[in-house]
C-alpha cells in the first residue's frame, strides 16, 4: 500500500498511540502520546479508532511526499503547514494528491504536533501497542526515506476542529505526593505559591520546571529509596530542581516526589513552550477524578465538534461579487431571437 514518504524530519518524531498500560510492573514504561487530547483530535477528524497511531512531532515537523491520493489530518500544537508551498489551516483534514508535498514547520502555538493517516500509521505491534520508546527499542522511530503507511483508506477532507481550551491553561492542578512529608511546611507552602517556568530541558521522559525563587533543598533528594513512580509525579532532583514525569518515565525512581500533576492537566503542561510561566493549584483526589472524567467526556465528544474547515486559497475569495447582466441599459423586447 502506498503511503507518505518522509523527505526530512526537523526533530525527534516518533509513532505514538495510547501506550502500554499495565506493563510498568514488568519494567516497561506505559508510553503513548504525550497529549492524549491531540491524539483524539486526529481520530475524530479521520474517523479512526481510538487506538490508531499517529506521528508525534515535538517542536517542528518535516517534509513529506504523498505516493498516492490520500487524506491526512493534523492536531496538537499549531505548526506552519503548507501543501505544495500553499499555506493550509491546522487541526484539519486535508487531501493530498499523488506527488504532492506536505511541509510542517515549527510550532507557532504549543510544543507538540501530530500527523494522522487514515486508520492510523502501520507500525509493529509490540507488547500490545504501536507506541515507540527509543530507550527500550520498541516501536517505530522513523527517519528520512521511510514511508508512513496507513492502515485504512478514505477519510473526508475539508473538516476541522476548534482550538482546544487547554492551550490557555496556566494553572496546573496537582495532589501532594508520596514523599511530601519529607518537605517542611515552609517548603510545601512555597511549592504551592511559586511561579514556575517550563524549561527547554524536556523529552518524552519528563519536563524540568524552574521556580522563580530558585532550587529547593537538595539534600532531600539523596535519602529516599527507589519505588514505583506514576504519570505526572513531580520528582525533586538532587539539585533541588523538580521534574514532571511523562509517558516514557522510568518505572521506578529514588528522588522524593513532592507532588503529582493530575492527568487531566498534563496535555496543558506538555504543550507549554519553553519559557511559559504557570502555577500549581493543590487539589484533592475527588477533584482529580472529576477532572479526569471531564477530560474523557470532552474527548468522547470530539467527533460531534468536527465542522467544515474554513475556506482557503481562491475558495476564500469572492471572485464574482457585483456581476451584472450587461443589458441593463437596453429597452426590453418581447422577442430577442
Helices and strands as residue ranges (DSSP letters): E 3-9, E 14-16, G 24-26, H 36-46, E 54-58, E 60-66, E 70-83, E 86-87, E 92-96, E 101-117, E 147-149, E 159-160, G 165-168, E 171-176, G 180-182, H 185-193, E 196-202, E 206-211, G 218-222, E 227-228, E 233-236, E 242-245, E 252-253, E 257-261, G 263-265, H 266-270, E 277-282, H 285-300, H 302-305, E 307-308, G 313-316
